[in-house]
Amino acid sequence: MLPLLLVSMDVSVLYFAVPFLSRELRPTGTEQLWIFDIYGFVLAGLLITMGALGDRIGRRRLLLIGAVAFGAASLLAAYAGSAELLILARALLGVGGATLMPSTLGLIRAMFRDERERGKAIAIWTAAMTGGIAIGPVLSGLLLEHFWWGSVFLINLPAMALLVLLGPVVLPEHRSPTAGGFDVLSSVLSLATILPVIYGIKELARNGLAVVPVLAIVLGVGFGAAFLRRQRRRPQPMLDLALFRRPAFAGSLLVNVLGMFALVGFAIFTTQYLQLVAGMSPLRAALWSVLPTVVVGGVAPLAAALAARTNRAYVMAGGFLVAAGGFALLTRVPAEAGLWVLLTGATGYAAGVVAVLSLVTDVVLGEAPPDRAGTVSGLLESATEFAGALGMALLGSVGTAVYRRDMGGPLPGLPAAAAAPARETLAGAYTVAGTLPADAAAALLRAARSAFLAGLHAAAVVALLVMLLAAGLCLLLRRAHAAGRPGSPAPADTPAGRAGSAAPADTPAGRAGSPAPAGRAGSAAPADTTAAAAPTGAVAGEAPVDAVTER
């Protein structure tokens, strides 16, 4: 979990370092944006590629290579003497991060063949991911209180060194024996698909409708069509499109997109409220924002325990309904003394969505063959990055549109030249207020805060509706999820169900539709049969389709 924690922390660790970077490296506005964005762009673009590479060369090997690369890039970033060098270092961190994330999930899929054990492992994985994102800004702020800005990168080195030393000892190697050669052209096409789309969505969220980001999205969609066409024609594709014909797999990916859309998309409103409406310093705001994480950290294991006792679809739908309740509360956040309302609502929606995401990860990995676990993990993480960017773009656009509408009327005492930035954003209104007399500044800020809250409420309503839609989708998929529970019979509309549940699991009919332990679809073995009775590297009744080599 160490590499996952650090990769997720690096998404947010630079939040407080901007003033220090600006003073020492003097980046231009464009360079500063790239310092932040290049890590996420490269990470998102390479996840599928690195997942497929891990399936072929071994997930432990790729994890260790990524740890070395991540550590070296962290050292380069810490001592970067120019903005250009820091941008390069952040790009290399993205490459290293792209090797670590799918490798960890791929290893979990291969190491934990028992569904209940895998669910617990993924719950811990999810907690580490959400914890890293929350801890990043706080740890960054604490380090910057005592050390120079490069220290936020040096914290990666001890963990990466520990992973390189202990990984070969404690982690088994897993690779696909049937994956074939690495498809370089498919890798390039996947990169050319994801990067322009993510870039275009983020630019639309940041600067509004413009020609360049729209063209970037169109270009990415075109490359995506070429990528899909190539996967259909290859005998051993990088991404097996047949997986999308499984309702549980395709539906869970869509549920993941809807959940991350709301979770990431609304985060910007929480941050702005704490800093601009509540008037907190960045470090204090980060410390308050950790409070929901304390609750959220225990939700993923709870969801896994509930899913072991009932249909996962009901647990996932319940998670989305909890999230909807959190967003409903956020529609009531007041301008004054609204901190606890905000934090309670944020805790509710984060807990609900995180509960769902841990189960979604388990479903997607469980539906995928073990020898494709790395590629599928990369696909899942790419969908997460896409959903987050889309959420920031659309929910941010809703909030901005409402803010501008409410600020569109006359602003007494405000010069015409100063009105434009005040009508754009709440931060712009604060900047303008600093140049006005006290009474005029107070009036402007009251109007701006009121407009911002109206935008926050509107975005919360949209997110609430998305959560209700996602809950309904989960209930529609309840039959597919019921087939994935231990001991459930195979549904008639799955390959395993059509082949007959009495088929031996080491035949194609027994393996069809699910690589799960005995007792799941495609096997007549009792549900309590576990890996304890099976040879090393396989569960009882399952062919060892994923090669397990030396420890």
Secondary structure, DSSP 8 states (H G I E B T S, - for coil): -HHHHHHHHHHHTTTTTHHHHHHHH---HHHHHHHHHHHHHHHHHHHHHHHHHHHHH-HHHHHHHHHHHHHHHHHHHHT--SHHHHHHHHHHHHHHHHHHHHHHHHHHHHH--SHHHHHHHHHHHHHHHHHHHHHHHHHHHHHHHHS-TTHHHHTHHHHHHHHHHHHHHH---EE-TT--S--HHHHHHHHHHHHHHHHHHHHHHHH-S-HHHHHHHHHHHHHHHHHHHHHHH-SS-SS-GGGGGSHHHHHHHHHHHHHHHHHHHTHHHHHHIIIIIS---HHHHHHHHHHHHHHHTTHHHHHHHHHTTS-HHHHHHHHHHHHHHHHHHHTT--SSS-HHHHHHHHHHHHHHHHHHHHHHHHHHHHHS-GGGHHHHHHHHHHHHHHHHHHHHHHHHHHHHHHHHHHT-S--TT--HHHHHHHHH-HHHHHHHHTTS-HHHHHHHHHHHHHHHHHHHHHHHHHHHHHHHHHHHHHHHTHHHHHTTSTT----TTSHHHHH-TTS-TTSHHHHTT----TTSTT--S-TT--GGGS-TTS-TT----SEE---
